[in-house]
Amino acid sequence: MLQLNIHKAKTHLSRYLPALEHGETIILCKRNVPIAEIRPLPKTPTQPRPLGLAADRGVELLPEFFEPLPVELLAAFNGAVD
């Protein structure tokens, strides 16, 4: 954890970005009193989430799963059916 006063952070922020990328947290201080925390964002996944996570348990997504819902069913979801 790094502690920086506002002036030093404004002047040299680009110096501390690599540390942030590696998970370091920066405590931002005003006259040596902590006022804020700067921390890295969580890493975003590089691959899309796979469909069929339960495939090993015999669950299979059929092509019909991706077809549009019938109009009557959509109307029921929207409250248009009595």
N, C-alpha and C positions, 0 to 999 in steps of 0.2 A: 504494500500500500504506500503510495507516494503522497506527500503533503506539499502543496504548492500555494503560495500566496497569489492573489489575483494578478498582480503585475508580472510575476514570473510566468504564470500560465498564459497570459496574453502575449507575452514576448516570445516564448519558446514552446508553444503548444505542439507544433509539428515535431519537436524532438521527442515528445512523450507518446505520440501516436503508436509507434511500434510496441511499446510496453502495454498500451491498452489492447492492441490486437492480440497480445499473448495472455490476456486475462487479468492484467493488473488494474487496480482501482486507484483513482486519483481523488484525494480529498482536497477540495478547493477552500482556501482560508482567506479571511479578511482580517488583517493584522494578527495573524497566527491563531485566529479563532475559526474552527471549521464551520462552513456555511452550506456546503454542497458536496455532492459526491458524483464523480464521473466514472462510469463503468461501461465495459463493452456490452454490446447487444449480443444476444445468443446467436450462434451461427445458424444460418438457414440451411435446410437440407439441399444437397446438390442434385438429388434424384427425386422424381415425383413419387408420391406415396403409392405403393402397388395396390391394385384391386385384388380381392380374393385372399385376404390375409388368413382365412381359415381353410385354404385349399388342402392343407395337410390333414384336415379333419373330415374330408369328404364333401365339403361345401363347394359348389361350383356356380359361377355366375353365367347363366345362359344368355344368348344374344337378345332374347325377349326382354331381359332386365333393362336394356338401354333404349327400348322403344318408348314413344310418348304414351302417357296415360290416356285412357278413353275420356271423351268429352264429359260423359255423365259423372265419372269419378272426380274429374277436376271441378265440376260444378258443385259436387257434394263437399269437397274441401273448402270451397269458397262460400258455402252456405246458401247456394242458389237453389237447392233441392229441399222441398218440404218434408 
